[in-house]
Amino acid sequence: MSIIPAGAGAAAGASTLTELPALLKRWMTIQEEITTLNNDIKQRRTQSKALKEVILRIMSTNKVAALNVSKGTVVHKVRETTESLTDTYLLKHAKDFFGGDEERAKALVEYLEAQRATRVTHDLKFTVPKGALDDAASRRS
């Protein structure tokens, strides 16, 4: 395949022009494959999310922190995050705290910090024992 910049000459451009239909056809095939693969990935992500929620619910109910599996360990991680300081949040609490007195800015910041809610999130993490990646790579060779 050759790519000729625009204005490089009629003779050189003619051979590129003959390649154009085949190149377009191949490109369109690849684009269709990408679309199909992206749809498959989207489906798998949806299925993975649903399975993850069920697994997390079971692990939480049974107070299981980690599961050893043949390929490593599945860990139930729990972390707390604070509520975001959005414009809506700031406006709401500023109105609650004082009626527009801007001199109390320092007090407002302290008030807002105290009002921030914490949120608990659950996640799964798959860990592979050290050296397992090296073993897998050597088996493929």
Rosetta blueprint (number, residue, H / E / L):
1 M L
2 S L
3 I L
4 I L
5 P L
6 A L
7 G L
8 A L
9 G L
10 A H
11 A H
12 A H
13 G H
14 A H
15 S H
16 T H
17 L H
18 T H
19 E H
20 L H
21 P H
22 A H
23 L H
24 L H
25 K H
26 R H
27 W H
28 M H
29 T H
30 I H
31 Q H
32 E H
33 E H
34 I H
35 T H
36 T H
37 L H
38 N H
39 N H
40 D H
41 I H
42 K H
43 Q H
44 R H
45 R H
46 T H
47 Q H
48 S H
49 K H
50 A H
51 L H
52 K H
53 E H
54 V H
55 I H
56 L H
57 R H
58 I H
59 M H
60 S H
61 T H
62 N L
63 K L
64 V L
65 A L
66 A E
67 L E
68 N E
69 V E
70 S L
71 K L
72 G E
73 T E
74 V E
75 V E
76 H E
77 K E
78 V E
79 R E
80 E E
81 T E
82 T E
83 E L
84 S L
85 L L
86 T L
87 D H
88 T H
89 Y H
90 L H
91 L H
92 K H
93 H H
94 A H
95 K H
96 D H
97 F H
98 F L
99 G L
100 G L
101 D L
102 E H
103 E H
104 R H
105 A H
106 K H
107 A H
108 L H
109 V H
110 E H
111 Y H
112 L H
113 E H
114 A H
115 Q H
116 R L
117 A L
118 T E
119 R E
120 V E
121 T E
122 H E
123 D E
124 L E
125 K E
126 F E
127 T E
128 V L
129 P L
130 K L
131 G L
132 A H
133 L H
134 D H
135 D H
136 A H
137 A H
138 S H
139 R H
140 R H
141 S L
